[in-house]
Structure formats: C-alpha cells, structure tokens
Amino acid sequence: MRAPSSELPLVLDRILFKAGVATILNHLSLTIAPGAPTVIVGPNGSGKTTLLRLCMGLIAPTDGNITWGGRRQASMARRAIVFQRPVMLRRSTAANVAYALAKADVHHSHRAARVDQLLARVGLFDMAQRAARSLSGGEQQRLALARALARDPELLLLDEPTASLDPASTRRVEEIILVAAQSGIKIVMASHDLGQVRRIAGDVVFLARGALCEHSSADNFLNRPTMPEAAAFLRGDLVI
C-alpha cells in the first residue's frame, strides 16, 4: 500500500457551478478520504460528470472552494481521469501508453519496460502493436486505464467507464479498478449500475438536481437509504 495520498482529503466546500443561467451543482459540500472506492450515482443530469471534472481540476467552480490535501492550488500530476468514451491517439496501443508516460515525464530509458508492465496490467500485452482505434470498446477502455495509470496517480477519477460495455468487458475493467484500489490509489467513479455499486463501492455519493442528497457507506445506501430521493432511485422510480 502506498503512503497516505497528498491529494487527499479532497474537500469541496459549498461548491456552486453554473453553465450560463443553469445551476449544475448547488452549494455542494463533500469530503473524499483515502480508502475504498467512492462511487457517485444519481439520475442523468444530476451533475456527476461536472463533479468529476471539478475534482480533477479541469474546471473551476462558480463559487466555493476545492482543496487537495489542504491545498487550493495543487498540481494535477498525481491525478488522472478516464471518460466514458476516451479518445484514442492514431498510434499503436503501445505508443498510446508511451505517449502518456512521456507526458508524465518518465525518462525515455524507462518507458519501454513501463509500457510492457502497464499493458500486461490491463491485459493488452499481446495487442501492443495493434492500432489503438481498431480495438474493441472494452479494449479501448482498458487502454485508457493503462494511460491513466502511467501517471502513477494518487487519485483516479472514472466517468462511467463500463457504461457501454458487455458483461465480460465490464468484469475485466472492474478487475483493473479493484486492483488499482487495493494498491492504494483512491478511486472516485461515476456509475449508473447499482450492481456495480455493490461490487465496487466502499462509500456512495448520491446526487439529485445538482445537490448532494446522501453520502454513506455502500451498505447503508443500498439497504438503509435515509433520503426519499435515494429510496426512490433504488426502487427504480424516476427522480426528477
């Protein structure tokens, strides 16, 4: 296990985020601590992707403060994010990972060995010379995870990484995520799949209408929700 992450705790204090006149996140306060994966759930349009982008530092809040390990201005070098539909470079699978290593300032003399290690880690070693854009959707998502892991992140943010994958591909991606979490990387992941929440989450953040409605252990959220919106969501009702 790695030492406690200098990125953590990640603290969002009364975060307001607006896009034009629309309020996407409404005075949300949340602390993300080291430990098991944190999974963000909620209806479409509840602000999950915006929250992940704020956690990464890709966008700034309209109001409120974010700190990483107590710092308002923190380098993104030890954070990584993987989106639902990652963009593959027009290069081989191996070259995609090598590019990520170069961006992470890994010395060129160490890159070839690291490429092999990372591709083996995500089960793509035998596809190293395949064009990345010719890979299946599940293989591309695993390659995106390898590129993210090339940064040796302390905080790994995932935006519905298995949303469009078949069950076999989902299992392989989840295995990579769980191994990363066991290595000490803090995983914060948006998901629409309650089965995935049961398999992966240590704690759950439930958003509705841009507000934090519930933050509790996965067991409490799934079996003893406290807010009516969360209970309705778990029943499969529409939460508007």
VOPAGU-2260 file (C-alpha; in pm, 1 decimal, decimal comma):
REM VOPAGU-2260
SITE   aa  ch    i         X         Y         Z
SITE  MET   A    0       0,0       0,0       0,0
SITE  ARG   A    1     123,3     349,0     -81,2
SITE  ALA   A    2     156,0     615,0     187,2
SITE  PRO   A    3    -148,2     836,8     252,5
SITE  SER   A    4    -210,5    1044,1     -56,5
SITE  SER   A    5    -107,6    1407,7     -59,6
SITE  GLU   A    6    -410,5    1466,0    -284,9
SITE  LEU   A    7    -638,9    1363,7      -2,3
SITE  PRO   A    8    -857,4    1450,8     162,9
SITE  LEU   A    9   -1024,5    1613,0    -134,1
SITE  VAL   A   10   -1262,2    1869,5      12,6
SITE  LEU   A   11   -1535,1    2051,5    -177,2
SITE  ASP   A   12   -1680,4    2336,0      29,2
SITE  ARG   A   13   -2018,1    2478,6     -76,6
SITE  ILE   A   14   -1945,2    2433,5    -446,2
SITE  LEU   A   15   -2171,4    2618,3    -687,1
SITE  PHE   A   16   -2128,0    2552,5   -1058,0
SITE  LYS   A   17   -2331,2    2728,2   -1323,0
SITE  ALA   A   18   -2338,4    2691,5   -1700,9
SITE  GLY   A   19   -2492,9    3015,1   -1818,7
SITE  VAL   A   20   -2809,5    3056,2   -1615,6
SITE  ALA   A   21   -2837,8    2682,9   -1539,1
SITE  THR   A   22   -2721,0    2562,0   -1199,1
SITE  ILE   A   23   -2542,8    2227,9   -1238,7
SITE  LEU   A   24   -2418,0    2186,6    -881,1
SITE  ASN   A   25   -2586,2    2374,3    -599,3
SITE  HIS   A   26   -2371,7    2454,0    -292,1
SITE  LEU   A   27   -2237,7    2100,4    -262,9
SITE  SER   A   28   -2006,0    2012,7      25,5
SITE  LEU   A   29   -1822,6    1680,3      20,8
SITE  THR   A   30   -1507,2    1526,9     164,6
SITE  ILE   A   31   -1340,3    1239,0     -18,7
SITE  ALA   A   32   -1098,5    1049,3     201,4
SITE  PRO   A   33    -845,3     771,0     136,9
SITE  GLY   A   34    -979,5     418,0     131,8
SITE  ALA   A   35   -1210,5     201,8     -74,4
SITE  PRO   A   36   -1363,6     335,8    -396,6
SITE  THR   A   37   -1615,0     618,8    -378,2
SITE  VAL   A   38   -1895,3     572,6    -631,8
SITE  ILE   A   39   -2110,8     865,7    -745,4
SITE  VAL   A   40   -2465,3     780,7    -853,8
SITE  GLY   A   41   -2773,9     974,1    -947,6
SITE  PRO   A   42   -3017,0    1033,1   -1232,7
SITE  ASN   A   43   -2899,9    1168,0   -1566,2
SITE  GLY   A   44   -2830,0    1539,3   -1539,8
SITE  SER   A   45   -2765,2    1529,4   -1166,2
SITE  GLY   A   46   -2410,4    1665,9   -1205,3
SITE  LYS   A   47   -2192,9    1352,4   -1182,9
SITE  THR   A   48   -1959,5    1437,5   -1472,1
SITE  THR   A   49   -1930,5    1800,9   -1363,3
SITE  LEU   A   50   -1836,4    1686,4   -1013,3
SITE  LEU   A   51   -1560,9    1462,2   -1151,6
SITE  ARG   A   52   -1423,7    1743,3   -1368,4
SITE  LEU   A   53   -1414,2    1971,7   -1064,8
SITE  CYS   A   54   -1236,3    1702,0    -861,7
SITE  MET   A   55    -976,7    1671,3   -1136,9
SITE  GLY   A   56    -929,5    2047,5   -1157,4
SITE  LEU   A   57   -1032,4    2065,8   -1523,9
SITE  ILE   A   58   -1291,5    2332,8   -1445,5
SITE  ALA   A   59   -1326,4    2585,9   -1164,7
SITE  PRO   A   60   -1638,1    2632,8    -952,8
SITE  THR   A   61   -1854,0    2939,7    -994,0
SITE  ASP   A   62   -1835,6    2978,2    -617,0
SITE  GLY   A   63   -1696,1    2779,6    -325,9
SITE  ASN   A   64   -1356,9    2620,8    -264,6
SITE  ILE   A   65   -1182,8    2294,7    -350,0
SITE  THR   A   66    -870,4    2171,8    -172,7
SITE  TRP   A   67    -649,7    1873,9    -241,5
SITE  GLY   A   68    -463,4    1762,1      68,8
SITE  GLY   A   69    -529,9    2104,0     220,8
SITE  ARG   A   70    -402,1    2297,0     -83,0
SITE  ARG   A   71    -617,8    2513,1    -309,8
SITE  GLN   A   72    -358,9    2518,4    -587,5
SITE  ALA   A   73    -229,4    2166,9    -639,9
SITE  SER   A   74     -56,2    2014,4    -940,5
SITE  MET   A   75    -262,4    1766,3   -1142,0
SITE  ALA   A   76      44,1    1545,0   -1190,6
SITE  ARG   A   77     -80,1    1277,3    -949,9
SITE  ARG   A   78    -442,5    1284,7   -1064,2
SITE  ALA   A   79    -587,0    1109,1   -1366,9
SITE  ILE   A   80    -930,3    1090,2   -1525,4
SITE  VAL   A   81   -1086,6     842,1   -1768,6
SITE  PHE   A   82   -1401,0     937,1   -1955,2
SITE  GLN   A   83   -1682,6     714,8   -2076,4
SITE  ARG   A   84   -1566,6     749,1   -2437,7
SITE  PRO   A   85   -1188,8     802,3   -2428,0
SITE  VAL   A   86   -1014,5     935,3   -2736,8
SITE  MET   A   87    -752,4     702,8   -2881,5
SITE  LEU   A   88    -447,3     852,7   -3049,7
SITE  ARG   A   89    -382,2     745,0   -3410,3
SITE  ARG   A   90     -99,0     523,1   -3292,5
SITE  SER   A   91     -42,4     170,4   -3175,2
SITE  THR   A   92    -164,3      50,5   -2838,9
SITE  ALA   A   93     192,3      61,9   -2705,2
SITE  ALA   A   94     253,5     409,0   -2848,8
SITE  ASN   A   95     -58,4     541,0   -2673,1
SITE  VAL   A   96      86,9     431,1   -2339,9
SITE  ALA   A   97     434,5     558,7   -2431,0
SITE  TYR   A   98     283,2     899,9   -2504,6
SITE  ALA   A   99     117,7     904,2   -2161,5
SITE  LEU   A  100     449,6     813,2   -1998,6
SITE  ALA   A  101     624,8    1094,8   -2184,5
SITE  LYS   A  102     358,6    1340,7   -2066,0
SITE  ALA   A  103     416,8    1211,9   -1712,6
SITE  ASP   A  104     789,1    1292,5   -1752,9
SITE  VAL   A  105     900,9     930,6   -1725,6
SITE  HIS   A  106    1258,3     912,9   -1855,6
SITE  HIS   A  107    1276,2     767,9   -2207,1
SITE  SER   A  108    1515,4     493,8   -2092,4
SITE  HIS   A  109    1243,2     352,3   -1866,0
SITE  ARG   A  110     946,2     385,8   -2098,7
SITE  ALA   A  111     969,0      57,9   -2291,9
SITE  ALA   A  112     968,5    -151,4   -1975,4
SITE  ARG   A  113     684,9      54,8   -1825,5
SITE  VAL   A  114     479,0      20,1   -2143,2
SITE  ASP   A  115     510,9    -358,4   -2116,9
SITE  GLN   A  116     420,7    -353,7   -1746,7
SITE  LEU   A  117     115,0    -135,7   -1796,3
SITE  LEU   A  118     -15,2    -330,5   -2094,4
SITE  ALA   A  119      26,8    -653,7   -1901,1
SITE  ARG   A  120    -156,5    -496,5   -1608,2
SITE  VAL   A  121    -463,4    -428,4   -1822,1
SITE  GLY   A  122    -442,9    -747,3   -2029,3
SITE  LEU   A  123    -334,1    -586,2   -2357,6
SITE  PHE   A  124      28,0    -700,7   -2378,7
SITE  ASP   A  125     -42,4    -919,1   -2684,0
SITE  MET   A  126    -207,0    -624,4   -2862,4
SITE  ALA   A  127      82,9    -383,0   -2819,4
SITE  GLN   A  128     129,6    -326,1   -3192,7
SITE  ARG   A  129    -238,2    -313,7   -3284,5
SITE  ALA   A  130    -376,3      22,9   -3391,0
SITE  ALA   A  131    -546,5     162,9   -3083,3
SITE  ARG   A  132    -851,1     274,4   -3281,0
SITE  SER   A  133    -904,6     -82,2   -3407,5
SITE  LEU   A  134    -952,7    -217,3   -3054,7
SITE  SER   A  135   -1296,1    -307,6   -2925,2
SITE  GLY   A  136   -1476,2     -72,6   -2688,8
SITE  GLY   A  137   -1373,4    -274,3   -2384,7
SITE  GLU   A  138   -1012,8    -294,2   -2501,3
SITE  GLN   A  139   -1004,7      80,8   -2561,5
SITE  GLN   A  140   -1133,9     141,6   -2209,5
SITE  ARG   A  141    -861,0     -82,7   -2069,0
SITE  LEU   A  142    -605,4     108,0   -2275,5
SITE  ALA   A  143    -742,6     434,4   -2135,9
SITE  LEU   A  144    -690,7     292,0   -1786,7
SITE  ALA   A  145    -331,4     198,4   -1875,4
SITE  ARG   A  146    -268,3     555,8   -1992,0
SITE  ALA   A  147    -417,3     690,3   -1669,8
SITE  LEU   A  148    -208,4     452,7   -1457,7
SITE  ALA   A  149     101,4     569,9   -1646,1
SITE  ARG   A  150      74,3     889,5   -1439,1
SITE  ASP   A  151     116,6     682,9   -1120,1
SITE  PRO   A  152    -189,6     863,1    -984,5
SITE  GLU   A  153    -285,1     900,1    -622,5
SITE  LEU   A  154    -639,5     991,1    -729,3
SITE  LEU   A  155    -808,8     818,6   -1025,2
SITE  LEU   A  156   -1141,7     958,6   -1146,9
SITE  LEU   A  157   -1361,9     744,8   -1371,5
SITE  ASP   A  158   -1671,8     865,0   -1554,7
SITE  GLU   A  159   -1898,6     563,2   -1611,5
SITE  PRO   A  160   -1610,6     356,6   -1756,4
SITE  THR   A  161   -1826,7      49,9   -1828,8
SITE  ALA   A  162   -2148,5     219,7   -1942,0
SITE  SER   A  163   -2148,7      78,2   -2295,9
SITE  LEU   A  164   -1962,0    -247,7   -2235,7
SITE  ASP   A  165   -2081,8    -607,2   -2238,4
SITE  PRO   A  166   -2066,3    -809,9   -1914,5
SITE  ALA   A  167   -1733,1    -978,5   -1993,6
SITE  SER   A  168   -1566,0    -645,2   -2075,4
SITE  THR   A  169   -1722,8    -486,6   -1768,6
SITE  ARG   A  170   -1575,6    -758,1   -1547,6
SITE  ARG   A  171   -1226,2    -704,8   -1687,5
SITE  VAL   A  172   -1244,7    -328,8   -1637,3
SITE  GLU   A  173   -1378,0    -373,1   -1283,8
SITE  GLU   A  174   -1092,6    -611,9   -1201,7
SITE  ILE   A  175    -839,5    -347,3   -1307,2
SITE  ILE   A  176   -1018,1     -86,0   -1096,2
SITE  LEU   A  177   -1024,7    -308,1    -787,6
SITE  VAL   A  178    -656,7    -399,4    -819,4
SITE  ALA   A  179    -574,1     -28,7    -851,5
SITE  ALA   A  180    -777,6      45,1    -538,8
SITE  GLN   A  181    -602,4    -234,1    -349,5
SITE  SER   A  182    -266,6     -81,3    -446,5
SITE  GLY   A  183    -361,7     238,3    -259,3
SITE  ILE   A  184    -497,9     450,0    -545,8
SITE  LYS   A  185    -813,1     636,8    -444,7
SITE  ILE   A  186   -1086,4     563,2    -697,4
SITE  VAL   A  187   -1375,7     805,8    -745,3
SITE  MET   A  188   -1614,6     671,7   -1007,4
SITE  ALA   A  189   -1949,4     773,2   -1150,9
SITE  SER   A  190   -2177,5     480,4   -1230,3
SITE  HIS   A  191   -2536,6     417,2   -1333,4
SITE  ASP   A  192   -2519,4      46,8   -1240,2
SITE  LEU   A  193   -2636,5     -44,6    -888,6
SITE  GLY   A  194   -2489,1    -392,0    -930,4
SITE  GLN   A  195   -2153,4    -227,0    -989,5
SITE  VAL   A  196   -2203,7     -18,0    -676,6
SITE  ARG   A  197   -2246,6    -341,8    -479,5
SITE  ARG   A  198   -1933,4    -492,6    -633,6
SITE  ILE   A  199   -1700,7    -194,2    -602,8
SITE  ALA   A  200   -1811,3      85,1    -370,6
SITE  GLY   A  201   -1686,4     149,0     -21,5
SITE  ASP   A  202   -1900,0     460,7       4,1
SITE  VAL   A  203   -2164,3     616,5    -218,2
SITE  VAL   A  204   -2233,8     978,0    -311,5
SITE  PHE   A  205   -2591,1    1026,1    -434,2
SITE  LEU   A  206   -2669,2    1339,6    -635,2
SITE  ALA   A  207   -3009,8    1470,7    -738,0
SITE  ARG   A  208   -3086,0    1802,9    -907,0
SITE  GLY   A  209   -2726,2    1913,9    -856,1
SITE  ALA   A  210   -2737,3    1865,9    -478,8
SITE  LEU   A  211   -2573,5    1612,6    -251,2
SITE  CYS   A  212   -2868,3    1411,5    -119,6
SITE  GLU   A  213   -2681,0    1132,7      54,4
SITE  HIS   A  214   -2324,3    1023,4     133,6
SITE  SER   A  215   -2290,6     699,9     325,3
SITE  SER   A  216   -2133,1     356,9     320,4
SITE  ALA   A  217   -2237,7     139,8      28,1
SITE  ASP   A  218   -2420,7     -96,2     264,7
SITE  ASN   A  219   -2621,3     184,5     424,9
SITE  PHE   A  220   -2702,6     347,9      92,8
SITE  LEU   A  221   -2818,6      26,2     -71,2
SITE  ASN   A  222   -3008,5    -116,4     225,1
SITE  ARG   A  223   -3096,6     176,7     452,4
SITE  PRO   A  224   -3122,6     498,5     248,7
SITE  THR   A  225   -3219,1     798,8     455,7
SITE  MET   A  226   -3344,2    1037,9     188,5
SITE  PRO   A  227   -3667,7     979,0      -8,3
SITE  GLU   A  228   -3491,2    1062,2    -336,8
SITE  ALA   A  229   -3233,8     789,7    -271,2
SITE  ALA   A  230   -3502,6     536,6    -180,6
SITE  ALA   A  231   -3694,5     622,7    -498,9
SITE  PHE   A  232   -3379,0     588,8    -709,6
SITE  LEU   A  233   -3307,1     245,6    -560,6
SITE  ARG   A  234   -3664,7     133,3    -638,5
SITE  GLY   A  235   -3615,0     232,7    -999,8
SITE  ASP   A  236   -3855,5     524,9    -980,3
SITE  LEU   A  237   -3792,4     838,5   -1182,8
SITE  VAL   A  238   -3616,6    1104,5    -977,1
SITE  ILE   A  239   -3670,4    1443,9   -1138,2
